[in-house]
Amino acid sequence: MSAIDTAHLAEPRPADIRVEAVLAALSDPVRLSIVRTLAADEVGSRPCGSFGLTVGKSTASHHFRVLREAGVIRQRDEGRRRMTELRREDVDARFPGLLDSVIAAV
């Protein structure tokens, strides 16, 4: 067992990611902000509390869950932190260019 236990939260398999779910998840400004932050972040993953969201903790948890269940992000617990990363490769494999288009839209 490693010094830091990691556990992935439930997420759809790449083949099960649906365009309707991705677009619905990205239609909310808070969720779009999360995805844009992850896309711009070169580290790859970051703790949930580091996004500077203007919503409460339970509302933020809801937004992360919607993104995770749509297949847009992956989350894993590392000790007491929940790390979040963009599933760019999985989404791009199913829908090439979709994330880039949505992220770049003003």
N, CA, C and O atoms as a GROMACS GRO file, in nm:
protein
  424
    1MET      N    1   0.084  -0.117   0.000
    1MET     CA    2   0.000   0.000   0.000
    1MET      C    3   0.089   0.124   0.000
    1MET      O    4   0.187   0.131   0.073
    2SER      N    5   0.053   0.223  -0.083
    2SER     CA    6   0.134   0.345  -0.092
    2SER      C    7   0.108   0.435   0.028
    2SER      O    8   0.014   0.416   0.104
    3ALA      N    9   0.196   0.534   0.042
    3ALA     CA   10   0.182   0.629   0.152
    3ALA      C   11   0.054   0.710   0.138
    3ALA      O   12  -0.005   0.751   0.238
    4ILE      N   13   0.011   0.734   0.015
    4ILE     CA   14  -0.112   0.808  -0.010
    4ILE      C   15  -0.209   0.712  -0.080
    4ILE      O   16  -0.185   0.670  -0.193
    5ASP      N   17  -0.318   0.679  -0.012
    5ASP     CA   18  -0.419   0.594  -0.073
    5ASP      C   19  -0.496   0.676  -0.175
    5ASP      O   20  -0.532   0.792  -0.149
    6THR      N   21  -0.523   0.618  -0.291
    6THR     CA   22  -0.603   0.688  -0.390
    6THR      C   23  -0.723   0.602  -0.426
    6THR      O   24  -0.711   0.480  -0.438
    7ALA      N   25  -0.835   0.664  -0.442
    7ALA     CA   26  -0.957   0.595  -0.482
    7ALA      C   27  -1.027   0.681  -0.586
    7ALA      O   28  -1.055   0.798  -0.563
    8HIS      N   29  -1.054   0.621  -0.702
    8HIS     CA   30  -1.124   0.692  -0.808
    8HIS      C   31  -1.274   0.687  -0.780
    8HIS      O   32  -1.325   0.586  -0.733
    9LEU      N   33  -1.342   0.795  -0.810
    9LEU     CA   34  -1.486   0.800  -0.798
    9LEU      C   35  -1.547   0.748  -0.927
    9LEU      O   36  -1.483   0.753  -1.032
   10ALA      N   37  -1.671   0.701  -0.920
   10ALA     CA   38  -1.738   0.642  -1.036
   10ALA      C   39  -1.745   0.741  -1.151
   10ALA      O   40  -1.776   0.859  -1.131
   11GLU      N   41  -1.718   0.692  -1.270
   11GLU     CA   42  -1.721   0.773  -1.392
   11GLU      C   43  -1.755   0.681  -1.508
   11GLU      O   44  -1.728   0.561  -1.500
   12PRO      N   45  -1.812   0.734  -1.616
   12PRO     CA   46  -1.843   0.647  -1.730
   12PRO      C   47  -1.716   0.603  -1.803
   12PRO      O   48  -1.615   0.673  -1.804
   13ARG      N   49  -1.723   0.486  -1.862
   13ARG     CA   50  -1.614   0.440  -1.948
   13ARG      C   51  -1.608   0.532  -2.069
   13ARG      O   52  -1.709   0.592  -2.106
   14PRO      N   53  -1.491   0.544  -2.132
   14PRO     CA   54  -1.480   0.632  -2.249
   14PRO      C   55  -1.586   0.606  -2.356
   14PRO      O   56  -1.640   0.701  -2.413
   15ALA      N   57  -1.616   0.481  -2.383
   15ALA     CA   58  -1.715   0.448  -2.486
   15ALA      C   59  -1.857   0.488  -2.447
   15ALA      O   60  -1.945   0.497  -2.533
   16ASP      N   61  -1.880   0.510  -2.318
   16ASP     CA   62  -2.014   0.544  -2.269
   16ASP      C   63  -2.036   0.695  -2.252
   16ASP      O   64  -2.143   0.737  -2.208
   17ILE      N   65  -1.936   0.775  -2.284
   17ILE     CA   66  -1.953   0.921  -2.273
   17ILE      C   67  -2.047   0.965  -2.385
   17ILE      O   68  -2.025   0.935  -2.502
   18ARG      N   69  -2.152   1.038  -2.346
   18ARG     CA   70  -2.254   1.082  -2.443
   18ARG      C   71  -2.244   1.232  -2.466
   18ARG      O   72  -2.223   1.310  -2.373
   19VAL      N   73  -2.258   1.272  -2.589
   19VAL     CA   74  -2.246   1.413  -2.625
   19VAL      C   75  -2.351   1.496  -2.553
   19VAL      O   76  -2.324   1.610  -2.513
   20GLU      N   77  -2.473   1.442  -2.535
   20GLU     CA   78  -2.578   1.517  -2.467
   20GLU      C   79  -2.537   1.548  -2.324
   20GLU      O   80  -2.559   1.659  -2.275
   21ALA      N   81  -2.478   1.452  -2.256
   21ALA     CA   82  -2.435   1.470  -2.118
   21ALA      C   83  -2.320   1.571  -2.108
   21ALA      O   84  -2.317   1.655  -2.018
   22VAL      N   85  -2.227   1.562  -2.201
   22VAL     CA   86  -2.113   1.654  -2.202
   22VAL      C   87  -2.161   1.798  -2.225
   22VAL      O   88  -2.121   1.889  -2.153
   23LEU      N   89  -2.247   1.817  -2.324
   23LEU     CA   90  -2.296   1.951  -2.354
   23LEU      C   91  -2.381   2.007  -2.239
   23LEU      O   92  -2.371   2.125  -2.207
   24ALA      N   93  -2.463   1.922  -2.178
   24ALA     CA   94  -2.544   1.967  -2.065
   24ALA      C   95  -2.454   2.007  -1.948
   24ALA      O   96  -2.479   2.107  -1.882
   25ALA      N   97  -2.350   1.928  -1.924
   25ALA     CA   98  -2.256   1.959  -1.814
   25ALA      C   99  -2.184   2.089  -1.840
   25ALA      O  100  -2.160   2.166  -1.746
   26LEU      N  101  -2.148   2.115  -1.964
   26LEU     CA  102  -2.073   2.236  -1.997
   26LEU      C  103  -2.160   2.359  -2.017
   26LEU      O  104  -2.109   2.468  -2.041
   27SER      N  105  -2.292   2.343  -2.008
   27SER     CA  106  -2.382   2.456  -2.030
   27SER      C  107  -2.391   2.549  -1.909
   27SER      O  108  -2.443   2.660  -1.921
   28ASP      N  109  -2.342   2.506  -1.794
   28ASP     CA  110  -2.348   2.588  -1.673
   28ASP      C  111  -2.219   2.669  -1.660
   28ASP      O  112  -2.111   2.614  -1.678
   29PRO      N  113  -2.229   2.799  -1.628
   29PRO     CA  114  -2.108   2.883  -1.618
   29PRO      C  115  -2.008   2.836  -1.513
   29PRO      O  116  -1.887   2.848  -1.535
   30VAL      N  117  -2.054   2.785  -1.401
   30VAL     CA  118  -1.962   2.738  -1.297
   30VAL      C  119  -1.886   2.615  -1.346
   30VAL      O  120  -1.764   2.606  -1.330
   31ARG      N  121  -1.958   2.522  -1.406
   31ARG     CA  122  -1.892   2.401  -1.457
   31ARG      C  123  -1.798   2.434  -1.572
   31ARG      O  124  -1.690   2.376  -1.583
   32LEU      N  125  -1.838   2.526  -1.658
   32LEU     CA  126  -1.750   2.568  -1.768
   32LEU      C  127  -1.623   2.632  -1.712
   32LEU      O  128  -1.515   2.611  -1.766
   33SER      N  129  -1.636   2.708  -1.607
   33SER     CA  130  -1.520   2.769  -1.541
   33SER      C  131  -1.425   2.662  -1.488
   33SER      O  132  -1.303   2.675  -1.500
   34ILE      N  133  -1.480   2.557  -1.429
   34ILE     CA  134  -1.398   2.447  -1.378
   34ILE      C  135  -1.320   2.383  -1.492
   34ILE      O  136  -1.200   2.359  -1.480
   35VAL      N  137  -1.388   2.356  -1.603
   35VAL     CA  138  -1.324   2.291  -1.718
   35VAL      C  139  -1.219   2.383  -1.780
   35VAL      O  140  -1.111   2.337  -1.817
   36ARG      N  141  -1.249   2.511  -1.792
   36ARG     CA  142  -1.150   2.605  -1.847
   36ARG      C  143  -1.027   2.613  -1.759
   36ARG      O  144  -0.914   2.619  -1.808
   37THR      N  145  -1.047   2.612  -1.628
   37THR     CA  146  -0.934   2.615  -1.535
   37THR      C  147  -0.848   2.491  -1.552
   37THR      O  148  -0.726   2.499  -1.555
   38LEU      N  149  -0.912   2.375  -1.562
   38LEU     CA  150  -0.837   2.251  -1.579
   38LEU      C  151  -0.765   2.248  -1.714
   38LEU      O  152  -0.652   2.200  -1.722
   39ALA      N  153  -0.829   2.298  -1.817
   39ALA     CA  154  -0.768   2.298  -1.950
   39ALA      C  155  -0.645   2.387  -1.954
   39ALA      O  156  -0.549   2.357  -2.025
   40ALA      N  157  -0.647   2.496  -1.880
   40ALA     CA  158  -0.534   2.590  -1.878
   40ALA      C  159  -0.424   2.545  -1.783
   40ALA      O  160  -0.311   2.595  -1.791
   41ASP      N  161  -0.455   2.454  -1.693
   41ASP     CA  162  -0.360   2.410  -1.591
   41ASP      C  163  -0.263   2.308  -1.649
   41ASP      O  164  -0.306   2.205  -1.701
   42GLU      N  165  -0.137   2.335  -1.641
   42GLU     CA  166  -0.036   2.244  -1.696
   42GLU      C  167  -0.002   2.130  -1.602
   42GLU      O  168   0.063   2.033  -1.643
   43VAL      N  169  -0.044   2.141  -1.477
   43VAL     CA  170  -0.012   2.036  -1.379
   43VAL      C  171  -0.091   1.909  -1.407
   43VAL      O  172  -0.040   1.799  -1.385
   44GLY      N  173  -0.214   1.923  -1.455
   44GLY     CA  174  -0.293   1.806  -1.489
   44GLY      C  175  -0.405   1.778  -1.391
   44GLY      O  176  -0.517   1.749  -1.433
   45SER      N  177  -0.379   1.786  -1.262
   45SER     CA  178  -0.486   1.768  -1.164
   45SER      C  179  -0.465   1.866  -1.050
   45SER      O  180  -0.354   1.910  -1.021
   46ARG      N  181  -0.576   1.898  -0.985
   46ARG     CA  182  -0.570   1.994  -0.876
   46ARG      C  183  -0.677   1.964  -0.774
   46ARG      O  184  -0.779   1.903  -0.807
   47PRO      N  185  -0.656   2.006  -0.649
   47PRO     CA  186  -0.757   1.983  -0.545
   47PRO      C  187  -0.884   2.063  -0.573
   47PRO      O  188  -0.879   2.173  -0.628
   48CYS      N  189  -0.997   2.006  -0.534
   48CYS     CA  190  -1.126   2.072  -0.558
   48CYS      C  191  -1.133   2.211  -0.496
   48CYS      O  192  -1.195   2.300  -0.554
   49GLY      N  193  -1.072   2.230  -0.382
   49GLY     CA  194  -1.079   2.358  -0.314
   49GLY      C  195  -0.995   2.467  -0.376
   49GLY      O  196  -0.998   2.581  -0.328
   50SER      N  197  -0.921   2.438  -0.481
   50SER     CA  198  -0.830   2.536  -0.539
   50SER      C  199  -0.887   2.610  -0.660
   50SER      O  200  -0.814   2.684  -0.727
   51PHE      N  201  -1.015   2.592  -0.688
   51PHE     CA  202  -1.074   2.653  -0.808
   51PHE      C  203  -1.126   2.794  -0.785
   51PHE      O  204  -1.157   2.863  -0.882
   52GLY      N  205  -1.135   2.837  -0.660
   52GLY     CA  206  -1.184   2.972  -0.631
   52GLY      C  207  -1.328   2.994  -0.674
   52GLY      O  208  -1.363   3.102  -0.721
   53LEU      N  209  -1.412   2.892  -0.659
   53LEU     CA  210  -1.552   2.903  -0.701
   53LEU      C  211  -1.628   2.995  -0.606
   53LEU      O  212  -1.597   3.005  -0.487
   54THR      N  213  -1.729   3.062  -0.661
   54THR     CA  214  -1.808   3.156  -0.582
   54THR      C  215  -1.937   3.092  -0.531
   54THR      O  216  -2.034   3.163  -0.501
   55VAL      N  217  -1.939   2.962  -0.519
   55VAL     CA  218  -2.056   2.889  -0.470
   55VAL      C  219  -2.016   2.815  -0.342
   55VAL      O  220  -1.898   2.796  -0.314
   56GLY      N  221  -2.115   2.773  -0.266
   56GLY     CA  222  -2.090   2.699  -0.144
   56GLY      C  223  -2.034   2.561  -0.172
   56GLY      O  224  -2.033   2.514  -0.286
   57LYS      N  225  -1.986   2.496  -0.066
   57LYS     CA  226  -1.920   2.366  -0.080
   57LYS      C  227  -2.014   2.258  -0.137
   57LYS      O  228  -1.973   2.180  -0.222
   58SER      N  229  -2.138   2.254  -0.090
   58SER     CA  230  -2.230   2.152  -0.140
   58SER      C  231  -2.268   2.178  -0.285
   58SER      O  232  -2.285   2.084  -0.362
   59THR      N  233  -2.280   2.305  -0.324
   59THR     CA  234  -2.310   2.337  -0.463
   59THR      C  235  -2.190   2.304  -0.552
   59THR      O  236  -2.207   2.253  -0.662
   60ALA      N  237  -2.071   2.333  -0.503
   60ALA     CA  238  -1.950   2.296  -0.579
   60ALA      C  239  -1.943   2.145  -0.597
   60ALA      O  240  -1.912   2.098  -0.706
   61SER      N  241  -1.973   2.070  -0.492
   61SER     CA  242  -1.973   1.924  -0.502
   61SER      C  243  -2.071   1.876  -0.609
   61SER      O  244  -2.042   1.783  -0.684
   62HIS      N  245  -2.186   1.940  -0.615
   62HIS     CA  246  -2.285   1.906  -0.718
   62HIS      C  247  -2.227   1.930  -0.858
   62HIS      O  248  -2.241   1.846  -0.946
   63HIS      N  249  -2.163   2.045  -0.878
   63HIS     CA  250  -2.107   2.077  -1.010
   63HIS      C  251  -1.997   1.977  -1.049
   63HIS      O  252  -1.991   1.933  -1.164
   64PHE      N  253  -1.911   1.940  -0.954
   64PHE     CA  254  -1.808   1.841  -0.983
   64PHE      C  255  -1.872   1.706  -1.017
   64PHE      O  256  -1.825   1.637  -1.107
   65ARG      N  257  -1.977   1.668  -0.945
   65ARG     CA  258  -2.044   1.540  -0.971
   65ARG      C  259  -2.104   1.538  -1.112
   65ARG      O  260  -2.091   1.438  -1.182
   66VAL      N  261  -2.170   1.647  -1.152
   66VAL     CA  262  -2.229   1.654  -1.286
   66VAL      C  263  -2.120   1.636  -1.393
   66VAL      O  264  -2.138   1.561  -1.489
   67LEU      N  265  -2.009   1.705  -1.377
   67LEU     CA  266  -1.898   1.692  -1.472
   67LEU      C  267  -1.841   1.551  -1.473
   67LEU      O  268  -1.810   1.497  -1.579
   68ARG      N  269  -1.826   1.492  -1.355
   68ARG     CA  270  -1.772   1.356  -1.345
   68ARG      C  271  -1.865   1.254  -1.409
   68ARG      O  272  -1.820   1.169  -1.486
   69GLU      N  273  -1.994   1.263  -1.379
   69GLU     CA  274  -2.091   1.168  -1.434
   69GLU      C  275  -2.109   1.183  -1.584
   69GLU      O  276  -2.148   1.088  -1.652
   70ALA      N  277  -2.080   1.301  -1.638
   70ALA     CA  278  -2.086   1.322  -1.782
   70ALA      C  279  -1.960   1.271  -1.851
   70ALA      O  280  -1.958   1.256  -1.974
   71GLY      N  281  -1.855   1.243  -1.773
   71GLY     CA  282  -1.731   1.193  -1.830
   71GLY      C  283  -1.632   1.302  -1.866
   71GLY      O  284  -1.533   1.276  -1.935
   72VAL      N  285  -1.656   1.425  -1.820
   72VAL     CA  286  -1.569   1.537  -1.855
   72VAL      C  287  -1.447   1.544  -1.763
   72VAL      O  288  -1.338   1.581  -1.807
   73ILE      N  289  -1.466   1.509  -1.637
   73ILE     CA  290  -1.355   1.511  -1.541
   73ILE      C  291  -1.340   1.376  -1.474
   73ILE      O  292  -1.430   1.292  -1.477
   74ARG      N  293  -1.227   1.358  -1.413
   74ARG     CA  294  -1.198   1.240  -1.330
   74ARG      C  295  -1.161   1.293  -1.192
   74ARG      O  296  -1.089   1.392  -1.181
   75GLN      N  297  -1.209   1.227  -1.089
   75GLN     CA  298  -1.173   1.265  -0.953
   75GLN      C  299  -1.123   1.144  -0.878
   75GLN      O  300  -1.170   1.031  -0.897
   76ARG      N  301  -1.026   1.171  -0.790
   76ARG     CA  302  -0.974   1.064  -0.705
   76ARG      C  303  -0.940   1.125  -0.570
   76ARG      O  304  -0.898   1.240  -0.560
   77ASP      N  305  -0.959   1.046  -0.469
   77ASP     CA  306  -0.924   1.090  -0.335
   77ASP      C  307  -0.780   1.053  -0.307
   77ASP      O  308  -0.738   0.940  -0.328
   78GLU      N  309  -0.705   1.151  -0.261
   78GLU     CA  310  -0.567   1.130  -0.218
   78GLU      C  311  -0.558   1.178  -0.074
   78GLU      O  312  -0.548   1.297  -0.047
   79GLY      N  313  -0.562   1.084   0.017
   79GLY     CA  314  -0.564   1.122   0.157
   79GLY      C  315  -0.688   1.203   0.186
   79GLY      O  316  -0.799   1.154   0.166
   80ARG      N  317  -0.672   1.325   0.232
   80ARG     CA  318  -0.785   1.410   0.265
   80ARG      C  319  -0.824   1.505   0.152
   80ARG      O  320  -0.915   1.585   0.167
   81ARG      N  321  -0.755   1.495   0.039
   81ARG     CA  322  -0.784   1.584  -0.075
   81ARG      C  323  -0.853   1.507  -0.186
   81ARG      O  324  -0.825   1.390  -0.209
   82ARG      N  325  -0.942   1.575  -0.254
   82ARG     CA  326  -1.004   1.519  -0.374
   82ARG      C  327  -0.944   1.591  -0.494
   82ARG      O  328  -0.962   1.711  -0.513
   83MET      N  329  -0.871   1.515  -0.573
   83MET     CA  330  -0.803   1.570  -0.690
   83MET      C  331  -0.894   1.558  -0.813
   83MET      O  332  -0.967   1.460  -0.829
   84THR      N  333  -0.889   1.660  -0.898
   84THR     CA  334  -0.973   1.666  -1.017
   84THR      C  335  -0.885   1.687  -1.139
   84THR      O  336  -0.792   1.767  -1.137
   85GLU      N  337  -0.915   1.613  -1.245
   85GLU     CA  338  -0.842   1.632  -1.371
   85GLU      C  339  -0.939   1.622  -1.488
   85GLU      O  340  -1.041   1.554  -1.480
   86LEU      N  341  -0.907   1.690  -1.596
   86LEU     CA  342  -0.987   1.690  -1.717
   86LEU      C  343  -0.963   1.559  -1.794
   86LEU      O  344  -0.848   1.517  -1.810
   87ARG      N  345  -1.069   1.496  -1.840
   87ARG     CA  346  -1.057   1.374  -1.920
   87ARG      C  347  -1.050   1.410  -2.069
   87ARG      O  348  -1.128   1.360  -2.150
   88ARG      N  349  -0.957   1.497  -2.102
   88ARG     CA  350  -0.947   1.548  -2.238
   88ARG      C  351  -0.931   1.436  -2.342
   88ARG      O  352  -1.001   1.436  -2.443
   89GLU      N  353  -0.842   1.343  -2.317
   89GLU     CA  354  -0.818   1.237  -2.415
   89GLU      C  355  -0.943   1.154  -2.440
   89GLU      O  356  -0.974   1.121  -2.555
   90ASP      N  357  -1.016   1.122  -2.334
   90ASP     CA  358  -1.138   1.041  -2.349
   90ASP      C  359  -1.246   1.116  -2.426
   90ASP      O  360  -1.309   1.060  -2.515
   91VAL      N  361  -1.267   1.244  -2.391
   91VAL     CA  362  -1.370   1.323  -2.459
   91VAL      C  363  -1.328   1.350  -2.604
   91VAL      O  364  -1.410   1.340  -2.695
   92ASP      N  365  -1.201   1.383  -2.626
   92ASP     CA  366  -1.153   1.409  -2.762
   92ASP      C  367  -1.161   1.284  -2.850
   92ASP      O  368  -1.186   1.294  -2.970
   93ALA      N  369  -1.140   1.167  -2.792
   93ALA     CA  370  -1.149   1.044  -2.870
   93ALA      C  371  -1.293   1.020  -2.918
   93ALA      O  372  -1.314   0.971  -3.029
   94ARG      N  373  -1.390   1.054  -2.834
   94ARG     CA  374  -1.530   1.036  -2.871
   94ARG      C  375  -1.582   1.150  -2.959
   94ARG      O  376  -1.656   1.126  -3.054
   95PHE      N  377  -1.543   1.272  -2.926
   95PHE     CA  378  -1.595   1.391  -2.994
   95PHE      C  379  -1.481   1.487  -3.025
   95PHE      O  380  -1.464   1.586  -2.954
   96PRO      N  381  -1.404   1.459  -3.130
   96PRO     CA  382  -1.286   1.541  -3.160
   96PRO      C  383  -1.321   1.689  -3.175
   96PRO      O  384  -1.414   1.726  -3.248
   97GLY      N  385  -1.246   1.773  -3.105
   97GLY     CA  386  -1.260   1.917  -3.116
   97GLY      C  387  -1.371   1.978  -3.031
   97GLY      O  388  -1.379   2.100  -3.021
   98LEU      N  389  -1.455   1.896  -2.969
   98LEU     CA  390  -1.568   1.950  -2.892
   98LEU      C  391  -1.521   2.033  -2.774
   98LEU      O  392  -1.565   2.146  -2.756
   99LEU      N  393  -1.432   1.977  -2.693
   99LEU     CA  394  -1.384   2.052  -2.576
   99LEU      C  395  -1.315   2.181  -2.616
   99LEU      O  396  -1.340   2.286  -2.557
  100ASP      N  397  -1.230   2.174  -2.715
  100ASP     CA  398  -1.160   2.295  -2.760
  100ASP      C  399  -1.259   2.402  -2.806
  100ASP      O  400  -1.241   2.520  -2.777
  101SER      N  401  -1.363   2.362  -2.878
  101SER     CA  402  -1.462   2.457  -2.925
  101SER      C  403  -1.538   2.522  -2.812
  101SER      O  404  -1.558   2.644  -2.810
  102VAL      N  405  -1.580   2.441  -2.716
  102VAL     CA  406  -1.658   2.494  -2.604
  102VAL      C  407  -1.570   2.581  -2.514
  102VAL      O  408  -1.615   2.686  -2.468
  103ILE      N  409  -1.448   2.539  -2.489
  103ILE     CA  410  -1.357   2.615  -2.404
  103ILE      C  411  -1.322   2.748  -2.467
  103ILE      O  412  -1.310   2.849  -2.397
  104ALA      N  413  -1.304   2.750  -2.598
  104ALA     CA  414  -1.263   2.872  -2.667
  104ALA      C  415  -1.378   2.969  -2.688
  104ALA      O  416  -1.354   3.088  -2.711
  105ALA      N  417  -1.502   2.921  -2.680
  105ALA     CA  418  -1.618   3.008  -2.703
  105ALA      C  419  -1.624   3.117  -2.596
  105ALA      O  420  -1.598   3.091  -2.478
  106VAL      N  421  -1.657   3.236  -2.637
  106VAL     CA  422  -1.667   3.349  -2.544
  106VAL      C  423  -1.812   3.371  -2.507
  106VAL      O  424  -1.843   3.462  -2.430
   0.00000   0.00000   0.00000
